[in-house]
C-alpha cells in the first residue's frame, strides 16, 4: 500500500478492496459515510442493506458490528 492510495473508506489496494463482501449477505460493499461523516462500507444487498464501520482505515466486517442502512 502506498500513502497516496485509499481515497475511499479503506486504504486497501484496489484488488484487495474488490474482494471484500458483506459477511452476512455476501453482497458487494461500497464506500460511504455515516451521519457523522465517518467512513463506512455499505452492503449493496437490496433486501438487507447493512453498514459496517471503518476504524483507522480498517473495515470491521463483523456481523455484530453491522447496522441497517
C-alpha positions as CSV (number, residue, x, y, z in Angstrom):
1,X,0.0,0.0,0.0
2,X,1.2,3.4,-0.8
3,X,0.3,6.5,1.2
4,X,-1.4,8.2,-1.7
5,X,-3.9,5.4,-2.3
6,X,-7.0,4.8,-0.4
7,X,-9.1,7.7,-1.4
8,X,-12.2,5.8,-0.2
9,X,-13.1,4.4,3.2
10,X,-10.2,2.0,3.3
11,X,-6.6,2.2,2.4
12,X,-6.5,-1.3,0.8
13,X,-5.1,-1.9,-2.7
14,X,-7.9,-1.9,-5.3
15,X,-7.6,-5.7,-6.0
16,X,-8.0,-6.5,-2.3
17,X,-10.8,-4.0,-1.8
18,X,-12.7,-5.7,-4.6
19,X,-12.6,-9.0,-2.7
20,X,-14.5,-7.6,0.3
21,X,-18.1,-8.8,0.7
22,X,-20.7,-8.5,3.4
23,X,-20.2,-11.3,5.9
24,X,-24.0,-11.6,6.4
25,X,-25.4,-11.5,2.9
26,X,-22.3,-11.9,0.6
27,X,-23.2,-8.7,-1.2
28,X,-20.7,-6.2,-2.6
29,X,-19.6,-3.5,-0.3
30,X,-19.2,0.2,-1.4
31,X,-17.6,3.1,0.3
32,X,-19.8,5.5,2.2
33,X,-20.0,7.8,5.2
34,X,-22.3,7.8,8.2
35,X,-24.3,10.7,9.6
36,X,-21.3,11.9,11.5
37,X,-19.1,11.8,8.3
38,X,-17.1,8.8,9.4
39,X,-16.2,6.2,6.7
40,X,-18.3,3.1,6.4
41,X,-18.8,0.2,4.0
42,X,-22.3,-0.2,2.7
43,X,-23.7,-3.6,1.6
44,X,-25.4,-3.4,-1.7
45,X,-27.9,-6.2,-0.9
46,X,-31.3,-4.9,-2.0
47,X,-33.2,-6.9,0.6
48,X,-30.9,-6.4,3.6
49,X,-28.6,-3.4,3.2
50,X,-26.1,-3.2,6.1
51,X,-23.5,-0.7,7.1
52,X,-20.1,-1.6,8.6
53,X,-17.7,0.8,10.3
54,X,-14.2,1.5,9.2
55,X,-11.8,2.2,12.0
56,X,-8.3,3.6,11.4
57,X,-8.7,2.6,7.7
58,X,-9.6,-1.0,8.6
59,X,-13.0,-2.4,7.8
60,X,-14.7,-4.0,10.7
61,X,-16.6,-6.8,8.9
62,X,-18.2,-8.5,11.9
63,X,-21.9,-9.3,11.9
64,X,-22.3,-7.9,15.4
65,X,-20.9,-4.5,14.1
66,X,-23.4,-4.2,11.2
67,X,-26.3,-1.9,11.4
68,X,-29.2,-1.4,8.9
69,X,-28.5,1.1,6.2
